[in-house]
């Protein structure tokens, strides 16, 4: 008589439990890493938008008119209005806020899969001041930029 070889149901259930525990730990870490990656991509895009604002100022001697329809605020006409800038599903909306003859503030507001990001909206001014608004309690701008 041949002896049958294989896994018992108990051994299989132990393996399934171990895989489940590993997945429960790894998946949230993966999601947080993806949020950080998208945030880093958009903080770079926000700095590029600031560079476009400076080029606009060099040509026009004012920051006014870089927004939608030649306005002072809203979606920029001189740069992409969303992150990622090279296409794909939007994770941040880029806007120009408070642009006047000598100052501006640009913002990146999270949308879509990034909407629940703990850092909230990223902000950059013409002086290079970085800040965040709408962040979770205890989160500082240094953690987000």
N, CA and C atoms as an extended XYZ file, in Angstrom:
435
Properties=species:S:1:pos:R:3:atomname:S:1:resname:S:1:resid:I:1 pbc="F F F"
N         0.829       -1.175        0.000 N   UNK     1
C         0.000        0.000        0.000 CA  UNK     1
C         0.880        1.247        0.000 C   UNK     1
N         0.548        2.245       -0.877 N   UNK     2
C         1.325        3.469       -0.980 CA  UNK     2
C         0.866        4.460        0.067 C   UNK     2
N         1.835        5.178        0.618 N   UNK     3
C         1.531        6.247        1.581 CA  UNK     3
C         1.287        7.530        0.797 C   UNK     3
N         0.168        8.200        1.069 N   UNK     4
C        -0.140        9.432        0.370 CA  UNK     4
C         0.625       10.594        1.003 C   UNK     4
N         1.158       11.481        0.147 N   UNK     5
C         1.944       12.618        0.601 CA  UNK     5
C         1.197       13.891        0.213 C   UNK     5
N         1.188       14.893        1.108 N   UNK     6
C         0.533       16.163        0.816 CA  UNK     6
C         0.439       16.999        2.077 C   UNK     6
N        -0.328       18.064        1.979 N   UNK     7
C        -0.517       18.963        3.104 CA  UNK     7
C        -1.815       18.627        3.806 C   UNK     7
N        -1.781       18.750        5.097 N   UNK     8
C        -3.029       18.569        5.843 CA  UNK     8
C        -3.786       19.886        5.839 C   UNK     8
N        -5.041       19.824        6.154 N   UNK     9
C        -5.869       21.028        6.209 CA  UNK     9
C        -5.324       21.991        7.258 C   UNK     9
N        -4.830       21.479        8.361 N   UNK    10
C        -4.284       22.327        9.434 CA  UNK    10
C        -3.043       23.074        8.938 C   UNK    10
N        -2.168       22.422        8.230 N   UNK    11
C        -0.976       23.089        7.698 CA  UNK    11
C        -1.356       24.177        6.698 C   UNK    11
N        -2.319       23.897        5.865 N   UNK    12
C        -2.780       24.872        4.895 CA  UNK    12
C        -3.386       26.092        5.580 C   UNK    12
N        -4.164       25.900        6.621 N   UNK    13
C        -4.785       27.008        7.348 CA  UNK    13
C        -3.734       27.864        8.058 C   UNK    13
N        -2.672       27.256        8.557 N   UNK    14
C        -1.589       28.009        9.195 CA  UNK    14
C        -0.905       28.908        8.167 C   UNK    14
N        -0.656       28.380        6.981 N   UNK    15
C        -0.032       29.175        5.914 CA  UNK    15
C        -0.950       30.333        5.514 C   UNK    15
N        -2.230       30.097        5.368 N   UNK    16
C        -3.186       31.150        5.014 CA  UNK    16
C        -3.216       32.222        6.098 C   UNK    16
N        -3.171       31.832        7.362 N   UNK    17
C        -3.168       32.798        8.468 CA  UNK    17
C        -1.902       33.657        8.438 C   UNK    17
N        -0.768       33.059        8.184 N   UNK    18
C         0.495       33.803        8.132 CA  UNK    18
C         0.477       34.796        6.969 C   UNK    18
N         0.010       34.369        5.812 N   UNK    19
C        -0.077       35.265        4.659 CA  UNK    19
C        -1.038       36.410        4.954 C   UNK    19
N        -2.147       36.121        5.615 N   UNK    20
C        -3.106       37.166        5.986 CA  UNK    20
C        -2.515       38.190        6.929 C   UNK    20
N        -1.748       37.747        7.898 N   UNK    21
C        -1.105       38.665        8.841 CA  UNK    21
C        -0.082       39.537        8.123 C   UNK    21
N         0.718       38.946        7.270 N   UNK    22
C         1.707       39.721        6.508 CA  UNK    22
C         1.027       40.751        5.608 C   UNK    22
N        -0.068       40.366        4.968 N   UNK    23
C        -0.793       41.302        4.102 CA  UNK    23
C        -1.402       42.436        4.918 C   UNK    23
N        -1.896       42.140        6.101 N   UNK    24
C        -2.493       43.177        6.949 CA  UNK    24
C        -1.465       44.206        7.387 C   UNK    24
N        -0.226       43.808        7.477 N   UNK    25
C         0.845       44.738        7.848 CA  UNK    25
C         1.388       45.455        6.616 C   UNK    25
N         1.580       44.751        5.525 N   UNK    26
C         2.242       45.307        4.350 CA  UNK    26
C         1.356       46.254        3.549 C   UNK    26
N         0.085       45.968        3.386 N   UNK    27
C        -0.771       46.771        2.521 CA  UNK    27
C        -0.915       48.216        2.993 C   UNK    27
N        -1.189       48.486        4.279 N   UNK    28
C        -1.244       49.887        4.716 CA  UNK    28
C         0.093       50.614        4.533 C   UNK    28
N         1.198       49.939        4.733 N   UNK    29
C         2.505       50.555        4.506 CA  UNK    29
C         2.696       50.890        3.037 C   UNK    29
N         2.255       50.007        2.170 N   UNK    30
C         2.332       50.250        0.736 CA  UNK    30
C         1.499       51.471        0.354 C   UNK    30
N         0.278       51.580        0.875 N   UNK    31
C        -0.587       52.720        0.566 CA  UNK    31
C         0.035       54.032        1.038 C   UNK    31
N         0.623       54.040        2.230 N   UNK    32
C         1.267       55.255        2.744 CA  UNK    32
C         2.470       55.634        1.890 C   UNK    32
N         3.229       54.647        1.449 N   UNK    33
C         4.378       54.924        0.584 CA  UNK    33
C         3.925       55.529       -0.748 C   UNK    33
N         2.826       55.038       -1.294 N   UNK    34
C         2.289       55.590       -2.532 CA  UNK    34
C         1.820       57.037       -2.328 C   UNK    34
N         1.193       57.335       -1.182 N   UNK    35
C         0.775       58.714       -0.892 CA  UNK    35
C         1.992       59.632       -0.807 C   UNK    35
N         3.050       59.171       -0.147 N   UNK    36
C         4.265       59.977       -0.030 CA  UNK    36
C         4.898       60.213       -1.404 C   UNK    36
N         4.884       59.211       -2.252 N   UNK    37
C         5.458       59.340       -3.586 CA  UNK    37
C         4.679       60.355       -4.414 C   UNK    37
N         3.342       60.275       -4.377 N   UNK    38
C         2.527       61.237       -5.126 CA  UNK    38
C         2.711       62.648       -4.576 C   UNK    38
N         2.833       62.782       -3.252 N   UNK    39
C         3.046       64.100       -2.636 CA  UNK    39
C         4.382       64.679       -3.056 C   UNK    39
N         5.436       63.860       -3.082 N   UNK    40
C         6.760       64.329       -3.495 CA  UNK    40
C         6.743       64.756       -4.962 C   UNK    40
N         6.053       63.995       -5.801 N   UNK    41
C         5.937       64.364       -7.213 CA  UNK    41
C         5.255       65.717       -7.352 C   UNK    41
N         4.214       65.937       -6.581 N   UNK    42
C         3.482       67.192       -6.711 CA  UNK    42
C         4.218       68.364       -6.056 C   UNK    42
N         4.970       68.126       -5.017 N   UNK    43
C         5.740       69.240       -4.454 CA  UNK    43
C         6.780       69.716       -5.470 C   UNK    43
N         7.325       68.796       -6.252 N   UNK    44
C         8.223       69.186       -7.336 CA  UNK    44
C         7.498       69.959       -8.424 C   UNK    44
N         6.277       69.527       -8.746 N   UNK    45
C         5.477       70.239       -9.742 CA  UNK    45
C         5.106       71.627       -9.247 C   UNK    45
N         4.855       71.755       -7.952 N   UNK    46
C         4.532       73.062       -7.379 CA  UNK    46
C         5.734       73.999       -7.485 C   UNK    46
N         6.934       73.473       -7.254 N   UNK    47
C         8.152       74.274       -7.431 CA  UNK    47
C         8.341       74.659       -8.897 C   UNK    47
N         7.986       73.767       -9.810 N   UNK    48
C         8.064       74.093      -11.237 CA  UNK    48
C         7.055       75.162      -11.618 C   UNK    48
N         5.863       75.105      -11.023 N   UNK    49
C         4.868       76.153      -11.254 CA  UNK    49
C         5.399       77.492      -10.757 C   UNK    49
N         6.069       77.488       -9.610 N   UNK    50
C         6.668       78.724       -9.090 CA  UNK    50
C         7.718       79.248      -10.072 C   UNK    50
N         8.499       78.365      -10.663 N   UNK    51
C         9.463       78.776      -11.679 CA  UNK    51
C         8.785       79.384      -12.894 C   UNK    51
N         7.649       78.807      -13.290 N   UNK    52
C         6.880       79.367      -14.410 CA  UNK    52
C         6.326       80.736      -14.057 C   UNK    52
N         5.939       80.919      -12.800 N   UNK    53
C         5.464       82.233      -12.352 CA  UNK    53
C         6.589       83.261      -12.444 C   UNK    53
N         7.799       82.853      -12.090 N   UNK    54
C         8.942       83.776      -12.166 CA  UNK    54
C         9.246       84.139      -13.622 C   UNK    54
N         9.172       83.170      -14.530 N   UNK    55
C         9.369       83.460      -15.952 CA  UNK    55
C         8.280       84.402      -16.457 C   UNK    55
N         7.045       84.174      -16.021 N   UNK    56
C         5.933       85.047      -16.394 CA  UNK    56
C         6.205       86.474      -15.919 C   UNK    56
N         6.712       86.594      -14.687 N   UNK    57
C         7.025       87.913      -14.141 CA  UNK    57
C         8.137       88.589      -14.941 C   UNK    57
N         9.142       87.831      -15.345 N   UNK    58
C        10.246       88.383      -16.122 CA  UNK    58
C         9.759       88.985      -17.438 C   UNK    58
N         8.797       88.337      -18.051 N   UNK    59
C         8.270       88.816      -19.332 CA  UNK    59
C         7.291       89.974      -19.143 C   UNK    59
N         6.418       89.881      -18.115 N   UNK    60
C         5.302       90.816      -17.963 CA  UNK    60
C         5.471       91.850      -16.846 C   UNK    60
N         6.512       91.709      -16.037 N   UNK    61
C         6.774       92.601      -14.916 CA  UNK    61
C         5.620       92.617      -13.900 C   UNK    61
N         4.871       91.531      -13.853 N   UNK    62
C         3.792       91.345      -12.883 CA  UNK    62
C         3.432       89.869      -12.837 C   UNK    62
N         2.853       89.454      -11.721 N   UNK    63
C         2.346       88.080      -11.625 CA  UNK    63
C         0.890       88.002      -12.059 C   UNK    63
N         0.267       89.144      -12.233 N   UNK    64
C        -1.145       89.178      -12.637 CA  UNK    64
C        -1.307       88.611      -14.044 C   UNK    64
N        -2.379       87.850      -14.222 N   UNK    65
C        -2.690       87.336      -15.551 CA  UNK    65
C        -2.240       85.922      -15.811 C   UNK    65
N        -1.629       85.259      -14.850 N   UNK    66
C        -1.154       83.894      -15.057 CA  UNK    66
C        -2.239       82.861      -14.788 C   UNK    66
N        -3.366       83.308      -14.238 N   UNK    67
C        -4.466       82.399      -13.920 CA  UNK    67
C        -5.396       82.174      -15.097 C   UNK    67
N        -6.431       81.401      -14.841 N   UNK    68
C        -7.406       81.041      -15.877 CA  UNK    68
C        -8.011       82.288      -16.513 C   UNK    68
N        -8.060       82.292      -17.823 N   UNK    69
C        -8.651       83.409      -18.556 CA  UNK    69
C        -7.920       84.717      -18.360 C   UNK    69
N        -6.624       84.660      -18.050 N   UNK    70
C        -5.855       85.880      -17.823 CA  UNK    70
C        -6.113       86.504      -16.471 C   UNK    70
N        -6.740       85.751      -15.581 N   UNK    71
C        -7.033       86.264      -14.242 CA  UNK    71
C        -5.858       86.144      -13.294 C   UNK    71
N        -6.094       86.588      -12.057 N   UNK    72
C        -5.045       86.582      -11.039 CA  UNK    72
C        -5.064       85.328      -10.178 C   UNK    72
N        -6.125       84.565      -10.228 N   UNK    73
C        -6.248       83.361       -9.408 CA  UNK    73
C        -6.816       82.228      -10.255 C   UNK    73
N        -6.834       81.053       -9.682 N   UNK    74
C        -7.432       79.899      -10.349 CA  UNK    74
C        -6.398       79.005      -11.002 C   UNK    74
N        -6.856       78.180      -11.905 N   UNK    75
C        -5.996       77.236      -12.600 CA  UNK    75
C        -4.980       77.988      -13.452 C   UNK    75
N        -3.708       77.631      -13.357 N   UNK    76
C        -2.695       78.350      -14.146 CA  UNK    76
C        -2.825       78.075      -15.642 C   UNK    76
N        -2.582       79.100      -16.441 N   UNK    77
C        -2.545       78.923      -17.894 CA  UNK    77
C        -1.114       78.745      -18.375 C   UNK    77
N        -0.154       79.006      -17.495 N   UNK    78
C         1.257       78.925      -17.874 CA  UNK    78
C         1.896       77.600      -17.481 C   UNK    78
N         1.110       76.710      -16.864 N   UNK    79
C         1.627       75.440      -16.372 CA  UNK    79
C         0.448       74.472      -16.260 C   UNK    79
N         0.742       73.203      -16.101 N   UNK    80
C        -0.314       72.199      -15.924 CA  UNK    80
C        -1.166       72.523      -14.695 C   UNK    80
N        -2.436       72.224      -14.759 N   UNK    81
C        -3.343       72.488      -13.641 CA  UNK    81
C        -3.488       71.319      -12.699 C   UNK    81
N        -2.849       70.176      -13.006 N   UNK    82
C        -2.957       69.001      -12.144 CA  UNK    82
C        -1.619       68.293      -12.009 C   UNK    82
N        -1.513       67.502      -10.973 N   UNK    83
C        -0.396       66.572      -10.793 CA  UNK    83
C        -0.965       65.178      -10.965 C   UNK    83
N        -0.274       64.299      -11.622 N   UNK    84
C         1.010       64.477      -12.280 CA  UNK    84
C         0.883       65.323      -13.547 C   UNK    84
N         1.914       66.095      -13.827 N   UNK    85
C         1.860       67.043      -14.942 CA  UNK    85
C         1.926       66.361      -16.304 C   UNK    85
N         2.429       65.131      -16.347 N   UNK    86
C         2.561       64.434      -17.623 CA  UNK    86
C         1.382       63.523      -17.938 C   UNK    86
N         0.267       63.714      -17.250 N   UNK    87
C        -0.940       62.954      -17.539 CA  UNK    87
C        -1.241       61.911      -16.487 C   UNK    87
N        -2.312       61.212      -16.686 N   UNK    88
C        -2.754       60.214      -15.717 CA  UNK    88
C        -3.826       60.797      -14.816 C   UNK    88
N        -4.296       59.973      -13.901 N   UNK    89
C        -5.342       60.406      -12.980 CA  UNK    89
C        -4.805       61.493      -12.056 C   UNK    89
N        -5.556       62.572      -11.924 N   UNK    90
C        -5.121       63.706      -11.100 CA  UNK    90
C        -5.083       63.303       -9.624 C   UNK    90
N        -3.993       63.667       -8.954 N   UNK    91
C        -3.870       63.445       -7.516 CA  UNK    91
C        -3.859       64.772       -6.756 C   UNK    91
N        -3.528       65.858       -7.442 N   UNK    92
C        -3.550       67.211       -6.870 CA  UNK    92
C        -4.022       68.186       -7.946 C   UNK    92
N        -4.752       69.207       -7.533 N   UNK    93
C        -5.098       70.319       -8.415 CA  UNK    93
C        -4.198       71.499       -8.066 C   UNK    93
N        -3.531       72.062       -9.053 N   UNK    94
C        -2.663       73.214       -8.850 CA  UNK    94
C        -3.451       74.491       -9.117 C   UNK    94
N        -3.321       75.464       -8.228 N   UNK    95
C        -3.998       76.748       -8.414 CA  UNK    95
C        -3.084       77.894       -8.027 C   UNK    95
N        -3.373       79.053       -8.591 N   UNK    96
C        -2.692       80.294       -8.228 CA  UNK    96
C        -3.625       81.048       -7.300 C   UNK    96
N        -3.109       81.486       -6.171 N   UNK    97
C        -3.895       82.236       -5.191 CA  UNK    97
C        -3.193       83.567       -4.914 C   UNK    97
N        -3.948       84.585       -4.746 N   UNK    98
C        -3.425       85.878       -4.286 CA  UNK    98
C        -2.300       86.438       -5.154 C   UNK    98
N        -2.385       86.329       -6.455 N   UNK    99
C        -1.364       86.910       -7.331 CA  UNK    99
C        -1.637       88.400       -7.508 C   UNK    99
N        -0.598       89.206       -7.342 N   UNK   100
C        -0.713       90.635       -7.636 CA  UNK   100
C         0.544       91.060       -8.378 C   UNK   100
N         0.853       92.326       -8.367 N   UNK   101
C         1.988       92.821       -9.148 CA  UNK   101
C         3.327       92.277       -8.661 C   UNK   101
N         3.452       91.997       -7.348 N   UNK   102
C         4.774       91.617       -6.833 CA  UNK   102
C         4.797       90.346       -5.987 C   UNK   102
N         3.665       89.725       -5.723 N   UNK   103
C         3.642       88.501       -4.907 CA  UNK   103
C         2.655       87.495       -5.484 C   UNK   103
N         2.827       86.258       -5.092 N   UNK   104
C         1.880       85.202       -5.450 CA  UNK   104
C         1.958       84.082       -4.429 C   UNK   104
N         0.968       83.231       -4.474 N   UNK   105
C         0.937       82.015       -3.678 CA  UNK   105
C         0.342       80.933       -4.570 C   UNK   105
N         1.010       79.791       -4.669 N   UNK   106
C         0.495       78.674       -5.450 CA  UNK   106
C         0.182       77.528       -4.492 C   UNK   106
N        -0.862       76.774       -4.831 N   UNK   107
C        -1.328       75.698       -3.949 CA  UNK   107
C        -1.550       74.416       -4.729 C   UNK   107
N        -1.367       73.305       -4.025 N   UNK   108
C        -1.669       71.983       -4.563 CA  UNK   108
C        -2.646       71.317       -3.596 C   UNK   108
N        -3.902       71.182       -4.028 N   UNK   109
C        -4.949       70.587       -3.207 CA  UNK   109
C        -5.147       69.124       -3.603 C   UNK   109
N        -5.105       68.211       -2.631 N   UNK   110
C        -5.240       66.790       -2.954 CA  UNK   110
C        -6.644       66.436       -3.444 C   UNK   110
N        -6.708       65.564       -4.452 N   UNK   111
C        -7.971       65.069       -5.001 CA  UNK   111
C        -7.831       63.583       -5.317 C   UNK   111
N        -8.929       62.946       -5.600 N   UNK   112
C        -8.910       61.539       -6.004 CA  UNK   112
C        -8.343       60.642       -4.922 C   UNK   112
N        -7.431       59.750       -5.303 N   UNK   113
C        -6.863       58.795       -4.355 CA  UNK   113
C        -6.027       59.481       -3.280 C   UNK   113
N        -5.641       60.710       -3.517 N   UNK   114
C        -4.824       61.457       -2.567 CA  UNK   114
C        -5.680       62.308       -1.624 C   UNK   114
N        -6.988       62.319       -1.796 N   UNK   115
C        -7.881       63.226       -1.073 CA  UNK   115
C        -7.765       63.113        0.444 C   UNK   115
N        -7.460       61.951        0.964 N   UNK   116
C        -7.368       61.766        2.418 CA  UNK   116
C        -5.946       61.873        2.939 C   UNK   116
N        -5.077       62.523        2.201 N   UNK   117
C        -3.683       62.666        2.619 CA  UNK   117
C        -3.591       63.470        3.908 C   UNK   117
N        -2.754       63.018        4.820 N   UNK   118
C        -2.626       63.675        6.126 CA  UNK   118
C        -2.045       65.075        6.033 C   UNK   118
N        -1.398       65.414        4.929 N   UNK   119
C        -0.754       66.724        4.797 CA  UNK   119
C        -1.683       67.815        4.282 C   UNK   119
N        -2.804       67.465        3.709 N   UNK   120
C        -3.720       68.479        3.199 CA  UNK   120
C        -3.143       69.207        1.999 C   UNK   120
N        -3.410       70.504        1.924 N   UNK   121
C        -3.002       71.331        0.787 CA  UNK   121
C        -1.590       71.875        0.983 C   UNK   121
N        -0.755       71.715       -0.035 N   UNK   122
C         0.612       72.248       -0.012 CA  UNK   122
C         0.590       73.662       -0.575 C   UNK   122
N         1.344       74.577        0.048 N   UNK   123
C         1.364       75.974       -0.369 CA  UNK   123
C         2.804       76.446       -0.523 C   UNK   123
N         3.051       77.262       -1.561 N   UNK   124
C         4.371       77.841       -1.819 CA  UNK   124
C         4.179       79.284       -2.252 C   UNK   124
N         4.962       80.200       -1.686 N   UNK   125
C         4.849       81.622       -2.030 CA  UNK   125
C         6.033       82.065       -2.882 C   UNK   125
N         5.967       83.308       -3.370 N   UNK   126
C         7.050       83.848       -4.186 CA  UNK   126
C         8.346       84.010       -3.396 C   UNK   126
N         8.278       84.064       -2.078 N   UNK   127
C         9.491       84.161       -1.255 CA  UNK   127
C        10.083       82.791       -0.936 C   UNK   127
N         9.406       81.718       -1.382 N   UNK   128
C         9.892       80.370       -1.119 CA  UNK   128
C         9.352       79.767        0.170 C   UNK   128
N         8.418       80.459        0.830 N   UNK   129
C         7.842       79.930        2.074 CA  UNK   129
C         6.929       78.763        1.753 C   UNK   129
N         7.192       77.630        2.399 N   UNK   130
C         6.395       76.420        2.213 CA  UNK   130
C         5.505       76.237        3.434 C   UNK   130
N         4.267       75.819        3.207 N   UNK   131
C         3.362       75.561        4.314 CA  UNK   131
C         2.307       74.554        3.882 C   UNK   131
N         1.475       74.150        4.842 N   UNK   132
C         0.375       73.239        4.577 CA  UNK   132
C        -0.871       73.772        5.255 C   UNK   132
N        -2.029       73.460        4.700 N   UNK   133
C        -3.297       73.797        5.330 CA  UNK   133
C        -4.199       72.573        5.270 C   UNK   133
N        -5.032       72.430        6.286 N   UNK   134
C        -5.952       71.301        6.335 CA  UNK   134
C        -5.291       69.989        6.674 C   UNK   134
N        -4.148       70.039        7.343 N   UNK   135
C        -3.421       68.818        7.687 CA  UNK   135
C        -4.005       68.165        8.942 C   UNK   135
N        -3.715       66.899        9.117 N   UNK   136
C        -4.117       66.189       10.318 CA  UNK   136
C        -3.391       66.768       11.522 C   UNK   136
N        -3.958       66.573       12.707 N   UNK   137
C        -3.358       67.099       13.937 CA  UNK   137
C        -1.946       66.534       14.125 C   UNK   137
N        -1.027       67.419       14.476 N   UNK   138
C         0.341       67.016       14.771 CA  UNK   138
C         1.257       66.922       13.558 C   UNK   138
N         0.751       67.152       12.372 N   UNK   139
C         1.570       67.079       11.155 CA  UNK   139
C         2.165       68.456       10.883 C   UNK   139
N         3.465       68.516       10.645 N   UNK   140
C         4.141       69.773       10.349 CA  UNK   140
C         4.483       69.845        8.867 C   UNK   140
N         4.725       71.066        8.387 N   UNK   141
C         5.036       71.226        6.960 CA  UNK   141
C         6.334       70.542        6.596 C   UNK   141
N         7.275       70.410        7.546 N   UNK   142
C         8.553       69.754        7.262 CA  UNK   142
C         8.337       68.262        6.942 C   UNK   142
N         7.328       67.643        7.546 N   UNK   143
C         7.047       66.236        7.272 CA  UNK   143
C         6.445       66.041        5.881 C   UNK   143
N         5.819       67.082        5.369 N   UNK   144
C         5.101       66.964        4.097 CA  UNK   144
C         5.914       67.431        2.908 C   UNK   144
N         6.799       68.367        3.105 N   UNK   145
C         7.627       68.853        2.020 CA  UNK   145
C         8.893       68.063        2.017 C   UNK   145
